[in-house]
Amino acid sequence: MIEALVALAVVAVSLTAIGSLIAANNRAAVAVDQRLSLVETARSVLTSLPDRALLAPGYVRGELAGNRWRIDVLPFTAAFVDPSRPTLWVPRALVIRVESPNGQILRIDTVRLQRATGT
């Protein structure tokens, strides 16, 4: 009788461990799926950006595949960029922010060159 109880306890502990492992695996798969959705939305938004000549400072926002996105076009500032020097190209900072319905956020910072006005 005691052997049967011990065997039943070992089976119960094993099933609990297996269930916990399956639940953790499921949570990880959902997190990866949500992250992939954010990356795909960001990629779609980036590919639909207007031509660099039409890129104006400001922001654009929208929603795609249930994810909210926003693109900020800002002047690019850095210690190695001298705004007083004449140049053919002006760097613009782009900040792409995508937010899923559950609150997960993906942010991409990049730079896009724009032909200087009057050249």
Secondary structure, 3 states (H helix, E strand, C coil): CHHHHHHHHHHHHHHHHHHHHHHHHHHHHHHHHHHHHHHHHHHHHHHCCCCHHHCCCEEEEEEECCEEEEEEEEECCCCCCCCCCCCCEEEEEEEEEEECCCCCEEEEEEEEEEECCCC
